[in-house]
Amino acid sequence: MEKINGKVWKFRDCIDTDVIIAGRYLRTFDPLELASHVMEAEDPEFANNVNKGDIIVGGWNFGCGSSREQAPVAIQSSGVSVIIAKSFARIFYRNAMNIGLPLIVSDINVKTGDKLSIDMDNGIIINETTKEEDHINPLDPFMKKMLEDGGLIKQYLKNKGE
């Protein structure tokens, strides 16, 4: 996988799916419309200021709450390249990975605005701002291939003849 470089947006523990995308926006299936409201309950300016390649870093239990698939779609459509957290709700983890949004379990010390460099193949995160490093478990081959293919459905469509 390619190395990931981006600016950090730091969030608290227990960011639930209703904080990621409020229920009142679930009437649309337009990913860009969802992205325009992502994280507004936590940071009303996030959707206006997040840039392609940026990185969300959360605490414990990121993505808890309902199983709404729109939550990782809203994050991915906003341009976020990866989410790092101390832990993830299992259904959020599966929903995100299924659409090709990488998730990393790490407790690296960061602040909003720090720059991170992530080498998923070698399992290293470097905070380029503080020079702190964290070693992460590499993805298993199936999950790595699924992310490289853009998610579960894209992987299936790519390989259905094999």
Backbone as ProteinMPNN parsed JSONL, in Angstrom:
{"seq_chain_A": "MEKINGKVWKFRDCIDTDVIIAGRYLRTFDPLELASHVMEAEDPEFANNVNKGDIIVGGWNFGCGSSREQAPVAIQSSGVSVIIAKSFARIFYRNAMNIGLPLIVSDINVKTGDKLSIDMDNGIIINETTKEEDHINPLDPFMKKMLEDGGLIKQYLKNKGE", "coords_chain_A": {"N_chain_A": [[0.841, -1.187, 0.0], [0.347, 2.303, -0.572], [2.198, 4.892, 1.091], [0.711, 6.925, 3.589], [0.099, 10.286, 4.084], [-0.762, 13.033, 6.049], [-2.728, 15.698, 7.581], [-3.666, 15.949, 10.985], [-6.824, 15.576, 12.562], [-8.014, 15.752, 15.632], [-10.078, 13.902, 17.816], [-12.348, 13.125, 20.523], [-12.888, 10.387, 22.927], [-15.318, 7.792, 22.306], [-16.785, 8.679, 20.005], [-19.728, 8.677, 18.474], [-21.886, 7.23, 15.909], [-23.974, 8.98, 15.412], [-22.88, 11.408, 16.016], [-20.948, 11.525, 14.059], [-22.46, 11.591, 11.633], [-25.422, 13.142, 11.695], [-28.725, 11.911, 12.379], [-30.743, 13.32, 11.029], [-29.778, 13.819, 8.518], [-29.874, 11.533, 7.059], [-31.607, 11.05, 5.041], [-30.64, 11.34, 2.547], [-28.699, 9.832, -0.058], [-26.518, 10.768, -1.215], [-23.129, 10.944, -1.311], [-21.5, 13.267, -1.179], [-23.204, 15.185, -0.132], [-23.645, 14.076, 2.387], [-21.004, 14.271, 3.319], [-20.782, 17.019, 3.584], [-21.874, 17.537, 6.013], [-20.51, 16.11, 7.875], [-19.292, 15.241, 11.056], [-20.294, 17.559, 12.241], [-21.655, 17.904, 14.644], [-19.708, 17.68, 16.534], [-17.589, 19.316, 15.704], [-18.371, 22.082, 14.217], [-17.123, 23.337, 12.033], [-15.614, 21.454, 10.77], [-16.293, 20.023, 8.328], [-16.051, 22.067, 6.453], [-13.37, 22.658, 6.542], [-11.742, 20.396, 6.402], [-9.369, 18.584, 4.467], [-8.517, 16.818, 1.449], [-6.916, 13.792, 2.073], [-6.439, 14.257, 4.749], [-6.346, 13.171, 8.225], [-8.232, 11.479, 10.614], [-8.026, 11.228, 14.098], [-9.063, 9.419, 16.733], [-10.311, 8.5, 20.018], [-11.014, 5.985, 22.377], [-13.329, 3.463, 21.317], [-14.325, 4.439, 18.833], [-16.843, 5.291, 16.539], [-19.023, 4.076, 17.723], [-22.437, 3.22, 18.627], [-25.24, 3.39, 16.458], [-25.647, 1.201, 13.583], [-25.315, 2.556, 11.232], [-24.441, 2.813, 7.895], [-23.803, 5.095, 6.577], [-22.097, 6.652, 8.088], [-19.192, 5.98, 7.913], [-19.077, 6.44, 5.151], [-19.644, 9.182, 4.918], [-17.379, 10.246, 6.187], [-15.255, 9.263, 4.558], [-15.983, 10.437, 2.109], [-15.549, 13.073, 2.666], [-12.916, 13.416, 2.272], [-11.073, 12.419, 4.038], [-8.357, 10.278, 4.651], [-7.678, 8.139, 6.278], [-8.559, 6.622, 9.412], [-7.5, 6.766, 12.703], [-7.585, 5.227, 15.823], [-7.884, 4.439, 19.343], [-9.532, 2.297, 19.782], [-12.178, 0.672, 17.948], [-15.696, 0.558, 17.304], [-17.099, -2.562, 16.488], [-18.968, -2.917, 14.311], [-18.75, -0.489, 12.974], [-16.085, -0.639, 12.226], [-16.14, -2.778, 10.372], [-17.944, -1.725, 8.438], [-16.506, 0.526, 7.543], [-14.058, -0.569, 6.542], [-15.177, -2.172, 4.576], [-15.935, -0.322, 2.645], [-13.545, 0.55, 1.811], [-12.142, 2.326, 3.429], [-9.413, 2.905, 5.313], [-8.663, 1.779, 8.622], [-6.905, 2.203, 11.639], [-5.606, 0.833, 14.561], [-4.27, 2.45, 17.218], [-2.498, 4.227, 19.765], [-1.152, 6.584, 19.401], [0.314, 9.671, 20.304], [-1.084, 12.68, 19.55], [-1.941, 15.974, 18.272], [-4.501, 18.145, 17.039], [-3.733, 19.284, 13.85], [-1.137, 18.33, 13.757], [1.249, 16.611, 11.679], [1.127, 13.505, 10.095], [2.803, 10.527, 9.06], [2.215, 7.512, 7.54], [3.075, 4.209, 7.243], [1.727, 1.553, 6.184], [2.426, -0.956, 5.25], [4.831, -1.595, 6.513], [4.092, -1.173, 9.093], [4.287, 1.28, 10.621], [3.767, 4.369, 12.209], [4.497, 7.736, 12.011], [4.708, 10.672, 13.784], [5.228, 13.489, 12.304], [5.474, 16.016, 13.276], [6.187, 15.891, 16.012], [8.01, 13.885, 16.018], [7.508, 11.476, 17.237], [7.004, 7.944, 17.238], [4.947, 5.123, 16.388], [4.392, 1.685, 16.469], [2.466, -0.457, 14.543], [0.184, -3.203, 14.083], [0.559, -4.986, 11.107], [-1.768, -5.165, 8.36], [-3.793, -8.067, 7.714], [-3.329, -10.218, 4.848], [-5.751, -10.486, 3.293], [-7.407, -8.306, 4.11], [-5.735, -6.174, 3.471], [-5.569, -6.43, 0.659], [-8.263, -6.035, 0.038], [-8.609, -3.33, 0.793], [-6.806, -2.145, -0.997], [-8.124, -2.697, -3.362], [-10.275, -1.029, -3.142], [-12.394, -1.572, -1.47], [-14.929, -3.936, -0.332], [-17.078, -4.535, -2.184], [-16.083, -3.496, -4.608], [-13.828, -5.095, -4.789], [-15.005, -7.611, -5.089], [-16.369, -7.26, -7.562], [-14.187, -6.843, -9.21], [-12.898, -9.3, -9.097], [-14.758, -11.294, -9.666], [-14.85, -13.104, -11.77], [-12.903, -14.915, -11.289]], "CA_chain_A": [[0.0, 0.0, 0.0], [1.068, 3.573, -0.573], [2.287, 5.599, 2.365], [-0.324, 7.931, 3.797], [0.578, 11.491, 4.759], [-1.855, 13.98, 6.194], [-2.894, 16.528, 8.776], [-4.51, 15.327, 12.008], [-7.991, 16.133, 13.233], [-8.103, 14.949, 16.859], [-11.397, 13.843, 18.441], [-12.431, 12.505, 21.851], [-13.384, 9.016, 23.038], [-16.743, 7.477, 22.107], [-17.457, 9.403, 18.919], [-20.712, 7.732, 17.945], [-22.271, 7.46, 14.516], [-24.849, 10.15, 15.33], [-21.973, 12.56, 16.004], [-20.299, 11.521, 12.746], [-23.472, 12.128, 10.708], [-26.684, 13.18, 12.435], [-29.84, 11.191, 11.771], [-31.569, 14.163, 10.152], [-29.193, 13.856, 7.17], [-29.864, 10.194, 6.484], [-32.581, 10.954, 3.946], [-29.914, 11.408, 1.281], [-27.672, 8.822, -0.328], [-25.453, 11.48, -1.916], [-21.961, 10.985, -0.431], [-20.998, 14.63, -0.988], [-24.126, 15.85, 0.793], [-23.292, 13.555, 3.711], [-19.701, 14.844, 3.686], [-20.928, 18.431, 3.947], [-22.369, 17.61, 7.397], [-19.763, 15.168, 8.7], [-18.71, 15.671, 12.339], [-20.711, 18.908, 12.619], [-22.073, 17.941, 16.052], [-18.486, 17.766, 17.343], [-16.821, 20.465, 15.212], [-19.196, 22.619, 13.136], [-16.315, 23.788, 10.899], [-14.812, 20.353, 10.235], [-16.595, 19.736, 6.918], [-15.565, 23.171, 5.619], [-11.919, 22.818, 6.648], [-11.009, 19.158, 6.154], [-8.81, 18.5, 3.116], [-8.226, 15.481, 0.941], [-5.721, 13.218, 2.667], [-6.372, 14.475, 6.194], [-6.441, 11.976, 9.056], [-8.947, 11.595, 11.885], [-7.512, 10.433, 15.21], [-10.034, 9.376, 17.814], [-9.919, 7.784, 21.228], [-11.605, 4.662, 22.524], [-14.688, 3.148, 20.863], [-14.723, 5.312, 17.729], [-17.88, 4.726, 15.679], [-20.035, 3.343, 18.482], [-23.799, 3.656, 18.352], [-26.002, 2.619, 15.475], [-24.866, 0.545, 12.526], [-25.512, 3.295, 9.979], [-23.344, 2.738, 6.936], [-23.494, 6.438, 6.09], [-21.051, 7.292, 8.896], [-17.895, 5.933, 7.23], [-19.204, 7.052, 3.818], [-19.522, 10.632, 5.104], [-15.974, 10.544, 6.49], [-14.452, 9.018, 3.358], [-16.355, 11.411, 1.079], [-15.011, 14.387, 3.04], [-11.513, 13.448, 1.879], [-10.235, 11.772, 5.047], [-7.689, 9.122, 4.049], [-7.558, 7.05, 7.248], [-8.941, 6.94, 10.787], [-6.709, 6.104, 13.736], [-8.218, 5.335, 17.139], [-7.442, 3.433, 20.315], [-10.379, 1.142, 19.476], [-13.325, 0.951, 17.085], [-16.865, -0.311, 17.392], [-16.92, -3.609, 15.47], [-19.774, -2.703, 13.102], [-18.142, 0.635, 12.263], [-14.849, -1.154, 11.624], [-16.49, -3.545, 9.162], [-18.525, -0.819, 7.445], [-15.44, 1.365, 6.977], [-13.165, -1.391, 5.724], [-15.937, -2.645, 3.415], [-15.962, 0.712, 1.596], [-12.169, 0.887, 1.462], [-11.603, 3.367, 4.311], [-8.522, 2.236, 6.262], [-8.712, 2.072, 10.05], [-5.7, 1.758, 12.335], [-5.657, 0.872, 16.017], [-3.03, 3.013, 17.758], [-2.702, 5.293, 20.753], [-0.118, 7.591, 19.175], [0.015, 10.975, 20.888], [-1.171, 13.715, 18.514], [-2.827, 17.118, 18.446], [-5.02, 18.645, 15.773], [-2.747, 20.046, 13.096], [0.098, 17.558, 13.567], [1.392, 15.899, 10.403], [1.473, 12.1, 10.261], [3.218, 9.687, 7.942], [1.82, 6.149, 7.889], [3.547, 3.141, 6.36], [0.939, 0.404, 6.62], [3.128, -2.196, 4.905], [5.846, -1.863, 7.532], [3.495, -1.002, 10.409], [4.882, 2.403, 11.351], [3.182, 5.708, 12.148], [5.425, 8.755, 12.506], [4.207, 12.027, 13.947], [6.304, 14.31, 11.742], [5.556, 17.235, 14.073], [6.888, 15.626, 17.273], [8.948, 12.774, 15.74], [7.099, 10.263, 17.949], [6.644, 6.823, 16.369], [4.197, 4.013, 16.95], [4.394, 0.501, 15.611], [1.129, -1.027, 14.462], [0.116, -4.511, 13.447], [0.23, -4.906, 9.687], [-3.035, -5.785, 7.978], [-3.673, -9.398, 7.136], [-3.318, -10.09, 3.387], [-7.085, -10.285, 2.724], [-7.855, -6.933, 4.365], [-4.864, -5.294, 2.69], [-6.004, -6.512, -0.739], [-9.583, -5.416, -0.046], [-8.407, -1.88, 0.798], [-6.156, -1.778, -2.262], [-9.138, -2.796, -4.416], [-11.283, 0.005, -2.936], [-13.481, -2.053, -0.631], [-15.422, -5.288, -0.553], [-17.854, -4.662, -3.425], [-15.164, -3.298, -5.737], [-12.99, -6.292, -4.864], [-15.83, -8.677, -5.66], [-16.587, -6.982, -8.984], [-12.906, -7.007, -9.894], [-12.448, -10.69, -9.081], [-15.869, -12.248, -9.733], [-14.623, -14.122, -12.79], [-11.788, -15.802, -10.905]], "C_chain_A": [[0.88, 1.242, 0.0], [1.141, 4.137, 0.839], [1.208, 6.671, 2.399], [0.297, 9.082, 4.57], [-0.585, 12.458, 4.877], [-1.835, 14.72, 7.512], [-3.921, 15.874, 9.698], [-5.681, 16.218, 12.401], [-8.231, 15.231, 14.436], [-9.505, 15.055, 17.454], [-11.335, 13.007, 19.718], [-12.795, 11.017, 21.762], [-14.87, 8.966, 22.683], [-17.44, 8.401, 21.112], [-18.436, 8.424, 18.287], [-21.171, 8.13, 16.544], [-23.225, 8.641, 14.367], [-24.042, 11.442, 15.39], [-21.298, 12.66, 14.635], [-21.236, 12.081, 11.684], [-24.833, 12.01, 11.398], [-27.807, 12.515, 11.643], [-30.672, 12.021, 10.815], [-31.028, 14.239, 8.724], [-29.254, 12.513, 6.458], [-30.911, 9.996, 5.398], [-31.905, 10.984, 2.581], [-28.936, 10.245, 1.172], [-26.497, 9.444, -1.067], [-24.245, 11.611, -0.984], [-21.432, 12.396, -0.182], [-21.906, 15.442, -0.071], [-23.858, 15.372, 2.225], [-21.992, 14.185, 4.2], [-19.827, 16.294, 4.136], [-21.435, 18.621, 5.38], [-21.571, 16.727, 8.355], [-19.151, 15.856, 9.922], [-19.215, 17.031, 12.824], [-21.199, 18.997, 14.06], [-20.873, 18.098, 16.989], [-17.661, 19.004, 16.99], [-17.561, 21.035, 14.01], [-18.411, 23.065, 11.901], [-15.512, 22.665, 10.235], [-15.045, 20.149, 8.737], [-16.084, 20.831, 5.985], [-14.044, 23.241, 5.559], [-11.103, 21.559, 6.389], [-10.555, 19.129, 4.697], [-8.551, 17.053, 2.738], [-6.898, 15.001, 1.528], [-5.593, 13.414, 4.162], [-6.698, 13.187, 6.951], [-7.237, 12.297, 10.316], [-8.261, 10.688, 12.894], [-8.522, 10.544, 16.347], [-9.481, 8.64, 19.014], [-10.487, 6.378, 21.226], [-12.981, 4.609, 21.871], [-15.191, 4.081, 19.762], [-15.761, 4.588, 16.875], [-18.922, 3.906, 16.405], [-21.423, 3.871, 18.118], [-24.462, 2.78, 17.314], [-25.093, 2.076, 14.379], [-24.908, 1.309, 11.211], [-24.264, 3.304, 9.103], [-22.937, 4.11, 6.421], [-22.357, 7.093, 6.865], [-19.676, 7.175, 8.243], [-17.936, 6.524, 5.824], [-19.024, 8.561, 3.92], [-18.072, 11.023, 5.363], [-15.12, 10.388, 5.24], [-14.73, 10.071, 2.286], [-15.879, 12.816, 1.402], [-13.544, 14.528, 2.644], [-10.572, 12.797, 2.87], [-9.666, 10.479, 4.472], [-7.613, 7.915, 4.973], [-8.058, 7.546, 8.599], [-8.069, 6.104, 11.711], [-7.462, 6.287, 15.048], [-7.655, 4.254, 18.053], [-8.253, 2.158, 20.176], [-11.56, 1.62, 18.639], [-14.483, 0.04, 17.457], [-16.785, -1.302, 16.229], [-17.714, -3.335, 14.2], [-19.225, -1.531, 12.301], [-16.878, 0.175, 11.552], [-15.161, -1.891, 10.324], [-17.057, -2.628, 8.08], [-17.455, 0.027, 6.772], [-14.528, 0.555, 6.06], [-13.883, -1.875, 4.462], [-16.033, -1.608, 2.305], [-14.557, 1.178, 1.222], [-11.568, 2.025, 2.265], [-10.727, 2.699, 5.369], [-8.71, 2.729, 7.696], [-7.484, 1.465, 10.702], [-5.923, 1.881, 13.834], [-4.286, 1.312, 16.528], [-3.391, 4.04, 18.819], [-1.61, 6.354, 20.632], [-0.592, 8.946, 19.698], [0.051, 12.042, 19.79], [-2.048, 14.861, 18.99], [-3.362, 17.487, 17.07], [-3.961, 19.524, 15.12], [-1.42, 19.341, 12.916], [0.078, 16.89, 12.194], [1.835, 14.471, 10.693], [1.921, 11.498, 8.947], [2.957, 8.243, 8.361], [2.308, 5.192, 6.816], [2.851, 1.863, 6.819], [1.635, -0.911, 6.309], [4.143, -2.585, 5.968], [5.353, -1.623, 8.955], [4.084, 0.111, 11.242], [4.068, 3.676, 11.12], [4.222, 6.658, 12.72], [4.679, 10.077, 12.595], [5.349, 12.935, 13.501], [6.486, 15.609, 12.52], [6.397, 17.015, 15.325], [7.974, 14.563, 17.147], [8.646, 11.51, 16.548], [6.696, 9.194, 16.931], [5.78, 5.83, 17.129], [4.244, 2.876, 15.946], [3.02, -0.146, 15.699], [1.209, -2.405, 13.824], [-0.21, -4.336, 11.968], [-1.106, -5.599, 9.414], [-2.799, -7.201, 7.484], [-3.828, -9.266, 5.616], [-4.694, -9.849, 2.765], [-7.548, -8.844, 2.893], [-7.022, -5.933, 3.573], [-5.31, -5.264, 1.232], [-7.363, -5.841, -0.919], [-9.464, -3.889, -0.056], [-7.779, -1.409, -0.508], [-7.145, -1.801, -3.425], [-10.255, -1.765, -4.258], [-12.474, -0.427, -2.118], [-14.004, -3.395, -1.098], [-16.165, -5.44, -1.875], [-16.963, -4.484, -4.638], [-14.243, -4.502, -5.896], [-13.762, -7.449, -5.495], [-16.015, -8.473, -7.159], [-15.314, -7.186, -9.796], [-12.549, -8.476, -10.077], [-13.547, -11.716, -9.313], [-15.679, -13.337, -10.779], [-13.547, -15.118, -12.419], [-12.243, -16.92, -10.008]], "O_chain_A": [[2.004, 1.231, 0.503], [0.266, 3.893, 1.67], [0.845, 7.244, 1.372], [0.946, 8.871, 5.594], [-1.313, 12.679, 3.909], [-1.056, 14.425, 8.418], [-4.918, 15.318, 9.239], [-5.548, 17.433, 12.551], [-8.611, 14.071, 14.276], [-10.054, 16.149, 17.583], [-10.374, 12.273, 19.947], [-12.983, 10.469, 20.675], [-15.576, 9.972, 22.755], [-18.559, 8.852, 21.356], [-18.029, 7.457, 17.642], [-20.877, 9.226, 16.065], [-23.28, 9.248, 13.298], [-24.481, 12.466, 14.867], [-21.101, 13.759, 14.116], [-20.841, 12.956, 10.914], [-25.322, 10.909, 11.647], [-27.833, 12.551, 10.413], [-31.253, 11.477, 9.876], [-31.738, 14.675, 7.818], [-28.73, 12.38, 5.352], [-31.078, 8.887, 4.891], [-32.538, 10.684, 1.568], [-28.42, 9.746, 2.171], [-25.586, 8.738, -1.499], [-24.322, 12.312, 0.025], [-20.963, 12.69, 0.917], [-21.431, 16.292, 0.682], [-23.847, 16.173, 3.159], [-21.889, 14.585, 5.36], [-19.056, 16.748, 4.981], [-21.426, 19.737, 5.9], [-21.928, 16.611, 9.527], [-18.562, 16.932, 9.809], [-18.621, 17.608, 13.735], [-21.158, 20.078, 14.646], [-21.014, 18.592, 18.107], [-17.104, 19.659, 17.871], [-17.405, 20.533, 12.897], [-18.989, 23.163, 10.819], [-14.811, 22.901, 9.251], [-14.088, 20.108, 7.964], [-15.72, 20.547, 4.844], [-13.487, 23.821, 4.626], [-9.893, 21.644, 6.178], [-11.267, 19.592, 3.806], [-8.388, 16.184, 3.595], [-5.892, 15.709, 1.485], [-4.728, 12.803, 4.79], [-7.251, 12.241, 6.389], [-6.947, 13.275, 11.005], [-7.952, 9.534, 12.6], [-8.793, 11.633, 16.852], [-8.327, 8.211, 19.023], [-10.45, 5.673, 20.218], [-13.712, 5.599, 21.874], [-16.359, 4.469, 19.764], [-15.586, 3.42, 16.528], [-19.636, 3.121, 15.782], [-21.552, 4.853, 17.387], [-24.265, 1.565, 17.297], [-23.925, 2.45, 14.274], [-24.565, 0.75, 10.17], [-23.189, 3.74, 9.515], [-21.84, 4.27, 5.886], [-21.713, 8.006, 6.348], [-19.033, 8.203, 8.032], [-16.932, 7.057, 5.352], [-18.327, 9.158, 3.099], [-17.589, 12.018, 4.822], [-14.347, 11.284, 4.9], [-13.802, 10.543, 1.628], [-15.809, 13.666, 0.513], [-12.991, 15.628, 2.677], [-9.388, 12.635, 2.578], [-10.393, 9.681, 3.881], [-7.497, 6.783, 4.501], [-7.99, 8.739, 8.897], [-7.919, 4.896, 11.526], [-7.925, 7.387, 15.349], [-7.038, 3.29, 17.601], [-7.744, 1.064, 20.418], [-11.895, 2.804, 18.623], [-14.283, -1.102, 17.871], [-16.44, -0.92, 15.111], [-17.181, -3.507, 13.104], [-19.231, -1.573, 11.071], [-16.63, 0.555, 10.407], [-14.522, -1.654, 9.299], [-16.68, -2.751, 6.914], [-17.494, 0.224, 5.558], [-14.262, 0.958, 4.928], [-13.27, -1.976, 3.4], [-16.197, -1.969, 1.14], [-14.396, 2.092, 0.413], [-10.587, 2.633, 1.836], [-11.245, 1.997, 6.237], [-8.889, 3.92, 7.947], [-7.072, 0.355, 10.366], [-6.378, 2.918, 14.317], [-3.279, 0.641, 16.304], [-4.462, 4.646, 18.772], [-1.194, 6.947, 21.627], [-1.758, 9.311, 19.546], [1.092, 12.275, 19.176], [-2.79, 14.743, 19.965], [-2.742, 17.176, 16.053], [-3.373, 20.394, 15.763], [-0.647, 19.698, 12.027], [-0.986, 16.639, 11.628], [2.789, 14.245, 11.436], [1.482, 11.902, 7.87], [3.423, 7.803, 9.413], [1.996, 5.346, 5.635], [3.324, 1.178, 7.726], [1.452, -1.889, 7.034], [4.298, -3.764, 6.286], [6.093, -1.837, 9.916], [4.356, -0.071, 12.429], [3.727, 4.013, 9.986], [4.768, 6.41, 13.795], [4.095, 10.545, 11.617], [6.32, 13.127, 14.233], [7.54, 16.239, 12.433], [7.23, 17.855, 15.667], [8.767, 14.368, 18.068], [9.442, 10.572, 16.544], [6.117, 9.505, 15.891], [5.869, 5.713, 18.351], [4.149, 3.084, 14.736], [2.483, -0.355, 16.787], [2.166, -2.73, 13.122], [-1.148, -3.62, 11.616], [-1.514, -6.5, 10.146], [-1.753, -7.507, 6.913], [-4.407, -8.286, 5.147], [-4.803, -9.086, 1.805], [-8.025, -8.226, 1.942], [-7.555, -4.949, 3.061], [-5.416, -4.192, 0.635], [-7.59, -5.155, -1.915], [-10.147, -3.224, -0.835], [-8.181, -0.384, -1.059], [-7.019, -1.017, -4.365], [-11.098, -1.635, -5.145], [-13.478, 0.285, -2.072], [-13.579, -3.923, -2.126], [-15.903, -6.386, -2.618], [-17.073, -5.242, -5.601], [-13.913, -4.885, -7.018], [-13.23, -8.175, -6.334], [-15.837, -9.408, -7.941], [-15.363, -7.648, -10.936], [-11.966, -8.855, -11.093], [-13.294, -12.912, -9.168], [-16.296, -14.397, -10.676], [-13.303, -16.071, -13.159], [-11.432, -17.751, -9.597]]}, "name": "protein", "num_of_chains": 1, "seq": "MEKINGKVWKFRDCIDTDVIIAGRYLRTFDPLELASHVMEAEDPEFANNVNKGDIIVGGWNFGCGSSREQAPVAIQSSGVSVIIAKSFARIFYRNAMNIGLPLIVSDINVKTGDKLSIDMDNGIIINETTKEEDHINPLDPFMKKMLEDGGLIKQYLKNKGE"}
